[in-house]
Amino acid sequence: EKDHQQMRKFRHDVKRYFTNYLYLLEEGDVDIVKKEMRKTLDQKLTVHQRGYTSSAMLNAVINEKLTACERQGIPFYINVQLPMNIESMELAIVLSNLLDNAMEAELTEPQKGIWLHMKVVDTMVNLIVENRIKTSVLENNPHLHTTKEDKLEHGMGIRIVREIVHQLQGFFAVEEVEEKFIVH
């Protein structure tokens, strides 16, 4: 509910800002618009826009999740070393789903953060997402089925990740090492 209300406020504010900016632009006040947009971005709409890869899609996912983690107080450690030619909607979907799951785990049982590692090894993109756990996930839920009550609305993330990895002729592995849940 809190996120929903924040999104409603954000949409309201963005509409108001755009309406004012459009009016000023139509009046030819470009410098004022630039100044106000910078002020708005710095003070009200602060989001990370760091380039971790040459892929706009992957950067968008990483920056969105980093901002969400910061809002929730979740440490997020990023180690991405990809070549310049990586551009894949499928990889962005996999990354988004895995980070969502790690963030949800941190919100239900806060530990010490989320780690993202991405690099190419032998022409294969290696995507690893880790988060700490108190109790074994695999022991209690080896098939990684959703534990949410509304099973019709939830539980698609891991299934989608597995399908995409299969389509890309990759492999999907989950393990637990030293109180860490690791998806590779």
Secondary structure, DSSP 8 states (H G I E B T S, - for coil): -HHHHHHHHHHHHHHHHHHHHHHHHHTT-HHHHHHHHHHHHHHTS------SSS-HHHHHHHHHHHHHHHHHT--EEEEEE--TT---HHHHHHHHHHHHHHHHHHHHS--S-EEEEEEEETTEEEEEEEEE-SS-HHHH-TT----SS-TTTS--HHHHHHHHHHHTT----EEEETTEEEE-
